[in-house]
């Protein structure tokens, strides 16, 4: 008889969820942060904006 391996990790809720509607389709994106991180969501967004600026992209603000 084969051993049944059980999933020992607990399922956790995502740290952020974004839903985007495109026509008849709804895209749902779930984001998770590392448990032991010291960066805040604002810190992570600042890094993204700095990388975009360094690459020469202009930020698009939605109306």
Buried (B, 14 or more C-beta within 10 A) or exposed (E): EEEEEEEEEEEEEEEEEEEEEEEEEEEEEEEEEEEEEEEEEEEEEEEEEEEEEEEEEEEEEEE
